[in-house]
Amino acid sequence: MQKIDAGKHYRYSYKGVNLDPFRIAYIYKIESFAMMTILKKCLCAGKRGHKDYSQDLRDIISAAERELEIIAEDDKVM
């Protein structure tokens, strides 16, 4: 049985280096899940098949708004 690569649309190779969202997040030391979501959606907006470009943009905005909420919540606690 052949394994289906469900994440192939995220994988790109450049000069022998695999540049998927995980690698880029690692290189830039992105630790926030919301920011990782934004990165992933920016890199592949409208190219994943089940969501169009407009929906990916709405998801990016939603993730950014939640990240701002988390920052505000953390400011209140600290």
mmCIF file of the N, C-alpha and C atoms, coordinates in Angstrom:
data_MODEL
# 
_entry.id   MODEL 
# 
loop_
_atom_site.group_PDB 
_atom_site.id 
_atom_site.type_symbol 
_atom_site.label_atom_id 
_atom_site.label_alt_id 
_atom_site.label_comp_id 
_atom_site.label_asym_id 
_atom_site.label_entity_id 
_atom_site.label_seq_id 
_atom_site.pdbx_PDB_ins_code 
_atom_site.Cartn_x 
_atom_site.Cartn_y 
_atom_site.Cartn_z 
_atom_site.occupancy 
_atom_site.B_iso_or_equiv 
_atom_site.pdbx_formal_charge 
_atom_site.auth_seq_id 
_atom_site.auth_comp_id 
_atom_site.auth_asym_id 
_atom_site.auth_atom_id 
_atom_site.pdbx_PDB_model_num 
ATOM 1   N N  . MET A 1 1  ? 0.847   -1.183 0.000  1.00 0.00 ? 1  MET A N  1 
ATOM 2   C CA . MET A 1 1  ? 0.000   0.000  0.000  1.00 0.00 ? 1  MET A CA 1 
ATOM 3   C C  . MET A 1 1  ? 0.891   1.244  0.000  1.00 0.00 ? 1  MET A C  1 
ATOM 4   N N  . GLN A 1 2  ? 0.624   2.150  -0.928 1.00 0.00 ? 2  GLN A N  1 
ATOM 5   C CA . GLN A 1 2  ? 1.412   3.368  -1.044 1.00 0.00 ? 2  GLN A CA 1 
ATOM 6   C C  . GLN A 1 2  ? 0.888   4.436  -0.086 1.00 0.00 ? 2  GLN A C  1 
ATOM 7   N N  . LYS A 1 3  ? 1.799   5.053  0.624  1.00 0.00 ? 3  LYS A N  1 
ATOM 8   C CA . LYS A 1 3  ? 1.433   6.108  1.571  1.00 0.00 ? 3  LYS A CA 1 
ATOM 9   C C  . LYS A 1 3  ? 1.104   7.391  0.810  1.00 0.00 ? 3  LYS A C  1 
ATOM 10  N N  . ILE A 1 4  ? -0.035  7.995  1.151  1.00 0.00 ? 4  ILE A N  1 
ATOM 11  C CA . ILE A 1 4  ? -0.446  9.257  0.539  1.00 0.00 ? 4  ILE A CA 1 
ATOM 12  C C  . ILE A 1 4  ? 0.232   10.399 1.288  1.00 0.00 ? 4  ILE A C  1 
ATOM 13  N N  . ASP A 1 5  ? 0.870   11.305 0.552  1.00 0.00 ? 5  ASP A N  1 
ATOM 14  C CA . ASP A 1 5  ? 1.546   12.453 1.147  1.00 0.00 ? 5  ASP A CA 1 
ATOM 15  C C  . ASP A 1 5  ? 0.557   13.615 1.217  1.00 0.00 ? 5  ASP A C  1 
ATOM 16  N N  . ALA A 1 6  ? -0.149  13.713 2.343  1.00 0.00 ? 6  ALA A N  1 
ATOM 17  C CA . ALA A 1 6  ? -1.184  14.731 2.501  1.00 0.00 ? 6  ALA A CA 1 
ATOM 18  C C  . ALA A 1 6  ? -0.615  16.142 2.589  1.00 0.00 ? 6  ALA A C  1 
ATOM 19  N N  . GLY A 1 7  ? 0.685   16.284 2.844  1.00 0.00 ? 7  GLY A N  1 
ATOM 20  C CA . GLY A 1 7  ? 1.277   17.613 2.985  1.00 0.00 ? 7  GLY A CA 1 
ATOM 21  C C  . GLY A 1 7  ? 2.178   18.024 1.844  1.00 0.00 ? 7  GLY A C  1 
ATOM 22  N N  . LYS A 1 8  ? 2.061   17.328 0.701  1.00 0.00 ? 8  LYS A N  1 
ATOM 23  C CA . LYS A 1 8  ? 2.983   17.606 -0.403 1.00 0.00 ? 8  LYS A CA 1 
ATOM 24  C C  . LYS A 1 8  ? 2.872   19.037 -0.936 1.00 0.00 ? 8  LYS A C  1 
ATOM 25  N N  . HIS A 1 9  ? 1.712   19.640 -0.802 1.00 0.00 ? 9  HIS A N  1 
ATOM 26  C CA . HIS A 1 9  ? 1.538   21.008 -1.292 1.00 0.00 ? 9  HIS A CA 1 
ATOM 27  C C  . HIS A 1 9  ? 2.292   22.025 -0.431 1.00 0.00 ? 9  HIS A C  1 
ATOM 28  N N  . TYR A 1 10 ? 2.794   21.609 0.723  1.00 0.00 ? 10 TYR A N  1 
ATOM 29  C CA . TYR A 1 10 ? 3.585   22.493 1.575  1.00 0.00 ? 10 TYR A CA 1 
ATOM 30  C C  . TYR A 1 10 ? 5.083   22.346 1.330  1.00 0.00 ? 10 TYR A C  1 
ATOM 31  N N  . ARG A 1 11 ? 5.498   21.321 0.628  1.00 0.00 ? 11 ARG A N  1 
ATOM 32  C CA . ARG A 1 11 ? 6.914   21.028 0.497  1.00 0.00 ? 11 ARG A CA 1 
ATOM 33  C C  . ARG A 1 11 ? 7.503   21.584 -0.799 1.00 0.00 ? 11 ARG A C  1 
ATOM 34  N N  . TYR A 1 12 ? 8.596   22.316 -0.649 1.00 0.00 ? 12 TYR A N  1 
ATOM 35  C CA . TYR A 1 12 ? 9.339   22.854 -1.778 1.00 0.00 ? 12 TYR A CA 1 
ATOM 36  C C  . TYR A 1 12 ? 10.815  22.630 -1.505 1.00 0.00 ? 12 TYR A C  1 
ATOM 37  N N  . SER A 1 13 ? 11.552  22.401 -2.553 1.00 0.00 ? 13 SER A N  1 
ATOM 38  C CA . SER A 1 13 ? 12.987  22.231 -2.413 1.00 0.00 ? 13 SER A CA 1 
ATOM 39  C C  . SER A 1 13 ? 13.672  23.378 -3.137 1.00 0.00 ? 13 SER A C  1 
ATOM 40  N N  . TYR A 1 14 ? 14.646  23.970 -2.487 1.00 0.00 ? 14 TYR A N  1 
ATOM 41  C CA . TYR A 1 14 ? 15.399  25.070 -3.079 1.00 0.00 ? 14 TYR A CA 1 
ATOM 42  C C  . TYR A 1 14 ? 16.871  24.823 -2.815 1.00 0.00 ? 14 TYR A C  1 
ATOM 43  N N  . LYS A 1 15 ? 17.626  24.623 -3.878 1.00 0.00 ? 15 LYS A N  1 
ATOM 44  C CA . LYS A 1 15 ? 19.063  24.357 -3.783 1.00 0.00 ? 15 LYS A CA 1 
ATOM 45  C C  . LYS A 1 15 ? 19.355  23.210 -2.815 1.00 0.00 ? 15 LYS A C  1 
ATOM 46  N N  . GLY A 1 16 ? 18.521  22.182 -2.874 1.00 0.00 ? 16 GLY A N  1 
ATOM 47  C CA . GLY A 1 16 ? 18.726  21.002 -2.065 1.00 0.00 ? 16 GLY A CA 1 
ATOM 48  C C  . GLY A 1 16 ? 18.226  21.091 -0.632 1.00 0.00 ? 16 GLY A C  1 
ATOM 49  N N  . VAL A 1 17 ? 17.606  22.209 -0.273 1.00 0.00 ? 17 VAL A N  1 
ATOM 50  C CA . VAL A 1 17 ? 17.072  22.388 1.078  1.00 0.00 ? 17 VAL A CA 1 
ATOM 51  C C  . VAL A 1 17 ? 15.552  22.298 1.011  1.00 0.00 ? 17 VAL A C  1 
ATOM 52  N N  . ASN A 1 18 ? 14.973  21.476 1.878  1.00 0.00 ? 18 ASN A N  1 
ATOM 53  C CA . ASN A 1 18 ? 13.515  21.383 1.935  1.00 0.00 ? 18 ASN A CA 1 
ATOM 54  C C  . ASN A 1 18 ? 12.968  22.584 2.683  1.00 0.00 ? 18 ASN A C  1 
ATOM 55  N N  . LEU A 1 19 ? 12.159  23.359 1.998  1.00 0.00 ? 19 LEU A N  1 
ATOM 56  C CA . LEU A 1 19 ? 11.586  24.574 2.580  1.00 0.00 ? 19 LEU A CA 1 
ATOM 57  C C  . LEU A 1 19 ? 10.083  24.412 2.739  1.00 0.00 ? 19 LEU A C  1 
ATOM 58  N N  . ASP A 1 20 ? 9.690   23.765 3.802  1.00 0.00 ? 20 ASP A N  1 
ATOM 59  C CA . ASP A 1 20 ? 8.279   23.678 4.127  1.00 0.00 ? 20 ASP A CA 1 
ATOM 60  C C  . ASP A 1 20 ? 8.016   24.638 5.296  1.00 0.00 ? 20 ASP A C  1 
ATOM 61  N N  . PRO A 1 21 ? 6.751   24.866 5.645  1.00 0.00 ? 21 PRO A N  1 
ATOM 62  C CA . PRO A 1 21 ? 6.467   25.806 6.738  1.00 0.00 ? 21 PRO A CA 1 
ATOM 63  C C  . PRO A 1 21 ? 7.167   25.450 8.051  1.00 0.00 ? 21 PRO A C  1 
ATOM 64  N N  . PHE A 1 22 ? 7.329   24.163 8.341  1.00 0.00 ? 22 PHE A N  1 
ATOM 65  C CA . PHE A 1 22 ? 8.001   23.772 9.575  1.00 0.00 ? 22 PHE A CA 1 
ATOM 66  C C  . PHE A 1 22 ? 9.456   24.222 9.575  1.00 0.00 ? 22 PHE A C  1 
ATOM 67  N N  . ARG A 1 23 ? 10.157  24.024 8.450  1.00 0.00 ? 23 ARG A N  1 
ATOM 68  C CA . ARG A 1 23 ? 11.560  24.416 8.350  1.00 0.00 ? 23 ARG A CA 1 
ATOM 69  C C  . ARG A 1 23 ? 11.701  25.934 8.468  1.00 0.00 ? 23 ARG A C  1 
ATOM 70  N N  . ILE A 1 24 ? 10.846  26.653 7.793  1.00 0.00 ? 24 ILE A N  1 
ATOM 71  C CA . ILE A 1 24 ? 10.925  28.122 7.831  1.00 0.00 ? 24 ILE A CA 1 
ATOM 72  C C  . ILE A 1 24 ? 10.636  28.633 9.235  1.00 0.00 ? 24 ILE A C  1 
ATOM 73  N N  . ALA A 1 25 ? 9.631   28.065 9.904  1.00 0.00 ? 25 ALA A N  1 
ATOM 74  C CA . ALA A 1 25 ? 9.325   28.462 11.282 1.00 0.00 ? 25 ALA A CA 1 
ATOM 75  C C  . ALA A 1 25 ? 10.514  28.174 12.195 1.00 0.00 ? 25 ALA A C  1 
ATOM 76  N N  . TYR A 1 26 ? 11.163  27.050 11.988 1.00 0.00 ? 26 TYR A N  1 
ATOM 77  C CA . TYR A 1 26 ? 12.340  26.682 12.782 1.00 0.00 ? 26 TYR A CA 1 
ATOM 78  C C  . TYR A 1 26 ? 13.481  27.671 12.551 1.00 0.00 ? 26 TYR A C  1 
ATOM 79  N N  . ILE A 1 27 ? 13.746  28.001 11.290 1.00 0.00 ? 27 ILE A N  1 
ATOM 80  C CA . ILE A 1 27 ? 14.828  28.939 10.958 1.00 0.00 ? 27 ILE A CA 1 
ATOM 81  C C  . ILE A 1 27 ? 14.587  30.292 11.609 1.00 0.00 ? 27 ILE A C  1 
ATOM 82  N N  . TYR A 1 28 ? 13.347  30.759 11.579 1.00 0.00 ? 28 TYR A N  1 
ATOM 83  C CA . TYR A 1 28 ? 13.015  32.069 12.133 1.00 0.00 ? 28 TYR A CA 1 
ATOM 84  C C  . TYR A 1 28 ? 12.653  32.031 13.612 1.00 0.00 ? 28 TYR A C  1 
ATOM 85  N N  . LYS A 1 29 ? 12.735  30.840 14.205 1.00 0.00 ? 29 LYS A N  1 
ATOM 86  C CA . LYS A 1 29 ? 12.455  30.657 15.638 1.00 0.00 ? 29 LYS A CA 1 
ATOM 87  C C  . LYS A 1 29 ? 11.044  31.121 16.020 1.00 0.00 ? 29 LYS A C  1 
ATOM 88  N N  . ILE A 1 30 ? 10.083  30.777 15.167 1.00 0.00 ? 30 ILE A N  1 
ATOM 89  C CA . ILE A 1 30 ? 8.684   31.096 15.437 1.00 0.00 ? 30 ILE A CA 1 
ATOM 90  C C  . ILE A 1 30 ? 8.144   30.056 16.408 1.00 0.00 ? 30 ILE A C  1 
ATOM 91  N N  . GLU A 1 31 ? 7.681   30.494 17.563 1.00 0.00 ? 31 GLU A N  1 
ATOM 92  C CA . GLU A 1 31 ? 7.183   29.575 18.583 1.00 0.00 ? 31 GLU A CA 1 
ATOM 93  C C  . GLU A 1 31 ? 5.668   29.643 18.755 1.00 0.00 ? 31 GLU A C  1 
ATOM 94  N N  . SER A 1 32 ? 5.061   30.705 18.318 1.00 0.00 ? 32 SER A N  1 
ATOM 95  C CA . SER A 1 32 ? 3.625   30.879 18.463 1.00 0.00 ? 32 SER A CA 1 
ATOM 96  C C  . SER A 1 32 ? 2.876   30.034 17.436 1.00 0.00 ? 32 SER A C  1 
ATOM 97  N N  . PHE A 1 33 ? 1.926   29.244 17.937 1.00 0.00 ? 33 PHE A N  1 
ATOM 98  C CA . PHE A 1 33 ? 1.128   28.428 17.033 1.00 0.00 ? 33 PHE A CA 1 
ATOM 99  C C  . PHE A 1 33 ? 0.333   29.307 16.062 1.00 0.00 ? 33 PHE A C  1 
ATOM 100 N N  . ALA A 1 34 ? -0.166  30.431 16.536 1.00 0.00 ? 34 ALA A N  1 
ATOM 101 C CA . ALA A 1 34 ? -0.921  31.339 15.660 1.00 0.00 ? 34 ALA A CA 1 
ATOM 102 C C  . ALA A 1 34 ? -0.025  31.863 14.536 1.00 0.00 ? 34 ALA A C  1 
ATOM 103 N N  . MET A 1 35 ? 1.199   32.227 14.870 1.00 0.00 ? 35 MET A N  1 
ATOM 104 C CA . MET A 1 35 ? 2.120   32.733 13.848 1.00 0.00 ? 35 MET A CA 1 
ATOM 105 C C  . MET A 1 35 ? 2.505   31.626 12.868 1.00 0.00 ? 35 MET A C  1 
ATOM 106 N N  . MET A 1 36 ? 2.635   30.387 13.354 1.00 0.00 ? 36 MET A N  1 
ATOM 107 C CA . MET A 1 36 ? 2.922   29.269 12.456 1.00 0.00 ? 36 MET A CA 1 
ATOM 108 C C  . MET A 1 36 ? 1.756   29.051 11.495 1.00 0.00 ? 36 MET A C  1 
ATOM 109 N N  . THR A 1 37 ? 0.542   29.193 12.004 1.00 0.00 ? 37 THR A N  1 
ATOM 110 C CA . THR A 1 37 ? -0.639  29.055 11.164 1.00 0.00 ? 37 THR A CA 1 
ATOM 111 C C  . THR A 1 37 ? -0.645  30.137 10.085 1.00 0.00 ? 37 THR A C  1 
ATOM 112 N N  . ILE A 1 38 ? -0.331  31.355 10.482 1.00 0.00 ? 38 ILE A N  1 
ATOM 113 C CA . ILE A 1 38 ? -0.283  32.472 9.529  1.00 0.00 ? 38 ILE A CA 1 
ATOM 114 C C  . ILE A 1 38 ? 0.775   32.208 8.466  1.00 0.00 ? 38 ILE A C  1 
ATOM 115 N N  . LEU A 1 39 ? 1.952   31.768 8.885  1.00 0.00 ? 39 LEU A N  1 
ATOM 116 C CA . LEU A 1 39 ? 3.033   31.467 7.947  1.00 0.00 ? 39 LEU A CA 1 
ATOM 117 C C  . LEU A 1 39 ? 2.586   30.413 6.935  1.00 0.00 ? 39 LEU A C  1 
ATOM 118 N N  . LYS A 1 40 ? 2.032   29.324 7.435  1.00 0.00 ? 40 LYS A N  1 
ATOM 119 C CA . LYS A 1 40 ? 1.592   28.227 6.571  1.00 0.00 ? 40 LYS A CA 1 
ATOM 120 C C  . LYS A 1 40 ? 0.563   28.716 5.558  1.00 0.00 ? 40 LYS A C  1 
ATOM 121 N N  . LYS A 1 41 ? -0.401  29.481 6.023  1.00 0.00 ? 41 LYS A N  1 
ATOM 122 C CA . LYS A 1 41 ? -1.458  29.955 5.134  1.00 0.00 ? 41 LYS A CA 1 
ATOM 123 C C  . LYS A 1 41 ? -0.934  30.984 4.135  1.00 0.00 ? 41 LYS A C  1 
ATOM 124 N N  . CYS A 1 42 ? 0.022   31.817 4.551  1.00 0.00 ? 42 CYS A N  1 
ATOM 125 C CA . CYS A 1 42 ? 0.615   32.787 3.624  1.00 0.00 ? 42 CYS A CA 1 
ATOM 126 C C  . CYS A 1 42 ? 1.394   32.089 2.514  1.00 0.00 ? 42 CYS A C  1 
ATOM 127 N N  . LEU A 1 43 ? 2.151   31.072 2.877  1.00 0.00 ? 43 LEU A N  1 
ATOM 128 C CA . LEU A 1 43 ? 2.972   30.377 1.897  1.00 0.00 ? 43 LEU A CA 1 
ATOM 129 C C  . LEU A 1 43 ? 2.139   29.611 0.876  1.00 0.00 ? 43 LEU A C  1 
ATOM 130 N N  . CYS A 1 44 ? 0.968   29.167 1.272  1.00 0.00 ? 44 CYS A N  1 
ATOM 131 C CA . CYS A 1 44 ? 0.171   28.298 0.393  1.00 0.00 ? 44 CYS A CA 1 
ATOM 132 C C  . CYS A 1 44 ? -1.253  28.800 0.179  1.00 0.00 ? 44 CYS A C  1 
ATOM 133 N N  . ALA A 1 45 ? -1.470  30.076 0.321  1.00 0.00 ? 45 ALA A N  1 
ATOM 134 C CA . ALA A 1 45 ? -2.823  30.626 0.206  1.00 0.00 ? 45 ALA A CA 1 
ATOM 135 C C  . ALA A 1 45 ? -3.463  30.261 -1.130 1.00 0.00 ? 45 ALA A C  1 
ATOM 136 N N  . GLY A 1 46 ? -4.624  29.628 -1.028 1.00 0.00 ? 46 GLY A N  1 
ATOM 137 C CA . GLY A 1 46 ? -5.388  29.268 -2.209 1.00 0.00 ? 46 GLY A CA 1 
ATOM 138 C C  . GLY A 1 46 ? -4.854  28.070 -2.972 1.00 0.00 ? 46 GLY A C  1 
ATOM 139 N N  . LYS A 1 47 ? -3.816  27.419 -2.462 1.00 0.00 ? 47 LYS A N  1 
ATOM 140 C CA . LYS A 1 47 ? -3.181  26.324 -3.212 1.00 0.00 ? 47 LYS A CA 1 
ATOM 141 C C  . LYS A 1 47 ? -3.404  24.951 -2.590 1.00 0.00 ? 47 LYS A C  1 
ATOM 142 N N  . ARG A 1 48 ? -4.230  24.878 -1.558 1.00 0.00 ? 48 ARG A N  1 
ATOM 143 C CA . ARG A 1 48 ? -4.375  23.607 -0.854 1.00 0.00 ? 48 ARG A CA 1 
ATOM 144 C C  . ARG A 1 48 ? -5.593  22.822 -1.303 1.00 0.00 ? 48 ARG A C  1 
ATOM 145 N N  . GLY A 1 49 ? -6.359  23.361 -2.212 1.00 0.00 ? 49 GLY A N  1 
ATOM 146 C CA . GLY A 1 49 ? -7.461  22.598 -2.779 1.00 0.00 ? 49 GLY A CA 1 
ATOM 147 C C  . GLY A 1 49 ? -8.810  22.813 -2.123 1.00 0.00 ? 49 GLY A C  1 
ATOM 148 N N  . HIS A 1 50 ? -8.903  22.622 -0.816 1.00 0.00 ? 50 HIS A N  1 
ATOM 149 C CA . HIS A 1 50 ? -10.215 22.667 -0.175 1.00 0.00 ? 50 HIS A CA 1 
ATOM 150 C C  . HIS A 1 50 ? -10.617 24.060 0.299  1.00 0.00 ? 50 HIS A C  1 
ATOM 151 N N  . LYS A 1 51 ? -9.690  25.001 0.329  1.00 0.00 ? 51 LYS A N  1 
ATOM 152 C CA . LYS A 1 51 ? -10.012 26.385 0.700  1.00 0.00 ? 51 LYS A CA 1 
ATOM 153 C C  . LYS A 1 51 ? -9.485  27.317 -0.373 1.00 0.00 ? 51 LYS A C  1 
ATOM 154 N N  . ASP A 1 52 ? -10.274 28.331 -0.697 1.00 0.00 ? 52 ASP A N  1 
ATOM 155 C CA . ASP A 1 52 ? -9.803  29.271 -1.706 1.00 0.00 ? 52 ASP A CA 1 
ATOM 156 C C  . ASP A 1 52 ? -8.966  30.379 -1.063 1.00 0.00 ? 52 ASP A C  1 
ATOM 157 N N  . TYR A 1 53 ? -8.413  31.211 -1.895 1.00 0.00 ? 53 TYR A N  1 
ATOM 158 C CA . TYR A 1 53 ? -7.529  32.294 -1.461 1.00 0.00 ? 53 TYR A CA 1 
ATOM 159 C C  . TYR A 1 53 ? -8.213  33.213 -0.453 1.00 0.00 ? 53 TYR A C  1 
ATOM 160 N N  . SER A 1 54 ? -9.446  33.581 -0.716 1.00 0.00 ? 54 SER A N  1 
ATOM 161 C CA . SER A 1 54 ? -10.180 34.481 0.186  1.00 0.00 ? 54 SER A CA 1 
ATOM 162 C C  . SER A 1 54 ? -10.368 33.867 1.565  1.00 0.00 ? 54 SER A C  1 
ATOM 163 N N  . GLN A 1 55 ? -10.693 32.577 1.617  1.00 0.00 ? 55 GLN A N  1 
ATOM 164 C CA . GLN A 1 55 ? -10.867 31.914 2.908  1.00 0.00 ? 55 GLN A CA 1 
ATOM 165 C C  . GLN A 1 55 ? -9.541  31.846 3.660  1.00 0.00 ? 55 GLN A C  1 
ATOM 166 N N  . ASP A 1 56 ? -8.458  31.586 2.962  1.00 0.00 ? 56 ASP A N  1 
ATOM 167 C CA . ASP A 1 56 ? -7.152  31.580 3.623  1.00 0.00 ? 56 ASP A CA 1 
ATOM 168 C C  . ASP A 1 56 ? -6.830  32.962 4.195  1.00 0.00 ? 56 ASP A C  1 
ATOM 169 N N  . LEU A 1 57 ? -7.159  34.016 3.481  1.00 0.00 ? 57 LEU A N  1 
ATOM 170 C CA . LEU A 1 57 ? -6.932  35.374 4.003  1.00 0.00 ? 57 LEU A CA 1 
ATOM 171 C C  . LEU A 1 57 ? -7.762  35.621 5.261  1.00 0.00 ? 57 LEU A C  1 
ATOM 172 N N  . ARG A 1 58 ? -9.017  35.155 5.262  1.00 0.00 ? 58 ARG A N  1 
ATOM 173 C CA . ARG A 1 58 ? -9.847  35.306 6.459  1.00 0.00 ? 58 ARG A CA 1 
ATOM 174 C C  . ARG A 1 58 ? -9.260  34.518 7.630  1.00 0.00 ? 58 ARG A C  1 
ATOM 175 N N  . ASP A 1 59 ? -8.729  33.336 7.349  1.00 0.00 ? 59 ASP A N  1 
ATOM 176 C CA . ASP A 1 59 ? -8.096  32.533 8.397  1.00 0.00 ? 59 ASP A CA 1 
ATOM 177 C C  . ASP A 1 59 ? -6.837  33.210 8.938  1.00 0.00 ? 59 ASP A C  1 
ATOM 178 N N  . ILE A 1 60 ? -6.072  33.855 8.064  1.00 0.00 ? 60 ILE A N  1 
ATOM 179 C CA . ILE A 1 60 ? -4.874  34.596 8.484  1.00 0.00 ? 60 ILE A CA 1 
ATOM 180 C C  . ILE A 1 60 ? -5.272  35.730 9.424  1.00 0.00 ? 60 ILE A C  1 
ATOM 181 N N  . ILE A 1 61 ? -6.304  36.472 9.067  1.00 0.00 ? 61 ILE A N  1 
ATOM 182 C CA . ILE A 1 61 ? -6.785  37.576 9.899  1.00 0.00 ? 61 ILE A CA 1 
ATOM 183 C C  . ILE A 1 61 ? -7.256  37.054 11.245 1.00 0.00 ? 61 ILE A C  1 
ATOM 184 N N  . SER A 1 62 ? -7.999  35.957 11.231 1.00 0.00 ? 62 SER A N  1 
ATOM 185 C CA . SER A 1 62 ? -8.500  35.370 12.470 1.00 0.00 ? 62 SER A CA 1 
ATOM 186 C C  . SER A 1 62 ? -7.353  34.938 13.385 1.00 0.00 ? 62 SER A C  1 
ATOM 187 N N  . ALA A 1 63 ? -6.333  34.302 12.824 1.00 0.00 ? 63 ALA A N  1 
ATOM 188 C CA . ALA A 1 63 ? -5.181  33.873 13.627 1.00 0.00 ? 63 ALA A CA 1 
ATOM 189 C C  . ALA A 1 63 ? -4.423  35.072 14.183 1.00 0.00 ? 63 ALA A C  1 
ATOM 190 N N  . ALA A 1 64 ? -4.282  36.127 13.400 1.00 0.00 ? 64 ALA A N  1 
ATOM 191 C CA . ALA A 1 64 ? -3.587  37.341 13.865 1.00 0.00 ? 64 ALA A CA 1 
ATOM 192 C C  . ALA A 1 64 ? -4.376  38.014 14.984 1.00 0.00 ? 64 ALA A C  1 
ATOM 193 N N  . GLU A 1 65 ? -5.695  38.056 14.843 1.00 0.00 ? 65 GLU A N  1 
ATOM 194 C CA . GLU A 1 65 ? -6.523  38.641 15.901 1.00 0.00 ? 65 GLU A CA 1 
ATOM 195 C C  . GLU A 1 65 ? -6.406  37.846 17.194 1.00 0.00 ? 65 GLU A C  1 
ATOM 196 N N  . ARG A 1 66 ? -6.372  36.526 17.084 1.00 0.00 ? 66 ARG A N  1 
ATOM 197 C CA . ARG A 1 66 ? -6.230  35.697 18.291 1.00 0.00 ? 66 ARG A CA 1 
ATOM 198 C C  . ARG A 1 66 ? -4.862  35.892 18.930 1.00 0.00 ? 66 ARG A C  1 
ATOM 199 N N  . GLU A 1 67 ? -3.831  36.020 18.124 1.00 0.00 ? 67 GLU A N  1 
ATOM 200 C CA . GLU A 1 67 ? -2.486  36.277 18.652 1.00 0.00 ? 67 GLU A CA 1 
ATOM 201 C C  . GLU A 1 67 ? -2.466  37.590 19.435 1.00 0.00 ? 67 GLU A C  1 
ATOM 202 N N  . LEU A 1 68 ? -3.127  38.614 18.906 1.00 0.00 ? 68 LEU A N  1 
ATOM 203 C CA . LEU A 1 68 ? -3.212  39.901 19.618 1.00 0.00 ? 68 LEU A CA 1 
ATOM 204 C C  . LEU A 1 68 ? -3.982  39.752 20.926 1.00 0.00 ? 68 LEU A C  1 
ATOM 205 N N  . GLU A 1 69 ? -5.045  38.942 20.914 1.00 0.00 ? 69 GLU A N  1 
ATOM 206 C CA . GLU A 1 69 ? -5.792  38.682 22.152 1.00 0.00 ? 69 GLU A CA 1 
ATOM 207 C C  . GLU A 1 69 ? -4.910  37.996 23.188 1.00 0.00 ? 69 GLU A C  1 
ATOM 208 N N  . ILE A 1 70 ? -4.123  37.040 22.754 1.00 0.00 ? 70 ILE A N  1 
ATOM 209 C CA . ILE A 1 70 ? -3.235  36.324 23.674 1.00 0.00 ? 70 ILE A CA 1 
ATOM 210 C C  . ILE A 1 70 ? -2.215  37.274 24.278 1.00 0.00 ? 70 ILE A C  1 
ATOM 211 N N  . ILE A 1 71 ? -1.664  38.162 23.470 1.00 0.00 ? 71 ILE A N  1 
ATOM 212 C CA . ILE A 1 71 ? -0.712  39.156 23.976 1.00 0.00 ? 71 ILE A CA 1 
ATOM 213 C C  . ILE A 1 71 ? -1.377  40.030 25.025 1.00 0.00 ? 71 ILE A C  1 
ATOM 214 N N  . ALA A 1 72 ? -2.600  40.491 24.754 1.00 0.00 ? 72 ALA A N  1 
ATOM 215 C CA . ALA A 1 72 ? -3.328  41.332 25.704 1.00 0.00 ? 72 ALA A CA 1 
ATOM 216 C C  . ALA A 1 72 ? -3.647  40.559 26.998 1.00 0.00 ? 72 ALA A C  1 
ATOM 217 N N  . GLU A 1 73 ? -4.034  39.287 26.845 1.00 0.00 ? 73 GLU A N  1 
ATOM 218 C CA . GLU A 1 73 ? -4.314  38.460 28.022 1.00 0.00 ? 73 GLU A CA 1 
ATOM 219 C C  . GLU A 1 73 ? -3.060  38.287 28.858 1.00 0.00 ? 73 GLU A C  1 
ATOM 220 N N  . ASP A 1 74 ? -1.931  38.033 28.220 1.00 0.00 ? 74 ASP A N  1 
ATOM 221 C CA . ASP A 1 74 ? -0.667  37.848 28.945 1.00 0.00 ? 74 ASP A CA 1 
ATOM 222 C C  . ASP A 1 74 ? -0.231  39.137 29.620 1.00 0.00 ? 74 ASP A C  1 
ATOM 223 N N  . ASP A 1 75 ? -0.474  40.270 29.008 1.00 0.00 ? 75 ASP A N  1 
ATOM 224 C CA . ASP A 1 75 ? -0.133  41.561 29.620 1.00 0.00 ? 75 ASP A CA 1 
ATOM 225 C C  . ASP A 1 75 ? -0.915  41.797 30.896 1.00 0.00 ? 75 ASP A C  1 
ATOM 226 N N  . LYS A 1 76 ? -2.171  41.351 30.924 1.00 0.00 ? 76 LYS A N  1 
ATOM 227 C CA . LYS A 1 76 ? -3.008  41.504 32.112 1.00 0.00 ? 76 LYS A CA 1 
ATOM 228 C C  . LYS A 1 76 ? -2.523  40.632 33.254 1.00 0.00 ? 76 LYS A C  1 
ATOM 229 N N  . VAL A 1 77 ? -2.036  39.430 32.927 1.00 0.00 ? 77 VAL A N  1 
ATOM 230 C CA . VAL A 1 77 ? -1.599  38.481 33.916 1.00 0.00 ? 77 VAL A CA 1 
ATOM 231 C C  . VAL A 1 77 ? -0.251  38.884 34.521 1.00 0.00 ? 77 VAL A C  1 
ATOM 232 N N  . MET A 1 78 ? 0.587   39.449 33.709 1.00 0.00 ? 78 MET A N  1 
ATOM 233 C CA . MET A 1 78 ? 1.960   39.749 34.157 1.00 0.00 ? 78 MET A CA 1 
ATOM 234 C C  . MET A 1 78 ? 2.078   41.104 34.767 1.00 0.00 ? 78 MET A C  1 
# 
